[in-house]
Amino acid sequence: MSFKNNKVFIISLVITLTLVIFGAFMPEELDRISSLVHLWIIENCGWGYLLSAFLFLIFSLFLALGPYKDIRLGTDDEKPQFTYFGWFSMLLPQEWG
């Protein structure tokens, strides 16, 4: 493993650990800062957030209902590991089960 191949992982790990350590030692400050960041995003980028969520929904519907709906993940003769009911059940929180 080299740094060049794991650059994204290492940067993500450093950011995550920094936030976890900061939150462990100064939870009120992290809450205040994250609330300010959230408010800024909603006020200044709310339309972009809604637009990106809508485009992702359209893209998902295109993949589910369009010409790519029959592409299988795995080999052609392989049976699914879980049924549709099983996959849907895994999406729900455990409290519901």
C-alpha positions in Angstrom: 0.0 0.0 0.0 1.3 3.3 -1.0 0.2 6.8 -0.1 -0.6 7.6 -3.7 -3.1 4.7 -3.9 -4.7 5.5 -0.6 -4.7 9.3 -0.7 -8.5 9.7 -0.5 -8.7 7.2 2.4 -6.0 8.8 4.4 -7.4 12.3 4.0 -10.9 11.1 4.9 -9.5 9.3 7.9 -7.6 12.4 9.1 -10.7 14.6 8.8 -12.9 12.0 10.5 -10.5 11.5 13.4 -10.0 15.2 13.8 -13.8 15.7 14.1 -14.2 12.8 16.5 -11.5 14.0 18.8 -12.7 17.6 18.6 -16.2 16.4 19.4 -15.1 14.2 22.3 -13.2 17.0 24.0 -15.4 20.0 23.1 -18.9 18.7 22.2 -20.7 22.1 22.8 -18.2 23.9 20.5 -18.5 21.3 17.8 -22.3 21.5 18.0 -22.2 25.3 17.7 -19.8 25.2 14.7 -21.7 22.4 12.9 -25.0 24.3 13.5 -23.4 27.5 11.9 -22.1 25.4 9.0 -25.5 23.8 8.5 -27.3 27.2 8.6 -24.8 28.6 6.1 -25.4 25.7 3.7 -29.1 25.9 4.0 -29.2 29.7 3.4 -26.6 29.9 0.6 -26.7 26.5 -1.0 -30.2 25.3 -0.3 -31.3 25.4 -3.9 -28.2 23.5 -5.0 -28.9 20.8 -2.3 -32.5 20.4 -3.5 -31.5 20.4 -7.1 -28.8 17.7 -6.5 -31.2 15.5 -4.5 -33.8 15.9 -7.3 -31.2 15.0 -10.0 -30.1 11.9 -8.0 -33.8 10.8 -7.8 -34.2 11.2 -11.5 -30.9 9.3 -12.2 -32.0 6.5 -9.8 -35.4 6.2 -11.5 -33.6 6.2 -14.9 -31.4 3.3 -13.8 -34.3 1.4 -12.2 -36.8 1.9 -15.1 -34.7 2.6 -18.1 -32.6 0.5 -20.5 -30.2 -0.6 -17.7 -32.9 -2.1 -15.5 -32.0 -5.7 -16.5 -28.3 -5.5 -15.8 -27.3 -8.1 -13.2 -24.7 -7.6 -10.5 -22.8 -10.9 -10.6 -22.6 -13.6 -13.2 -25.5 -14.3 -15.6 -26.2 -17.7 -14.0 -25.9 -16.6 -10.4 -29.0 -16.4 -8.3 -29.5 -13.4 -6.0 -28.3 -13.9 -2.4 -31.4 -12.2 -1.0 -35.0 -11.8 -2.1 -36.6 -8.4 -2.8 -38.3 -8.7 0.6 -34.9 -9.4 2.3 -33.3 -6.4 0.7 -36.2 -4.2 1.7 -36.1 -5.5 5.2 -32.4 -4.6 5.5 -33.2 -1.0 4.6 -35.5 -0.6 7.6 -34.2 0.3 11.1 -34.0 -2.6 13.4 -36.5 -1.1 15.8 -39.2 -1.7 13.1 -38.3 -5.4 12.8 
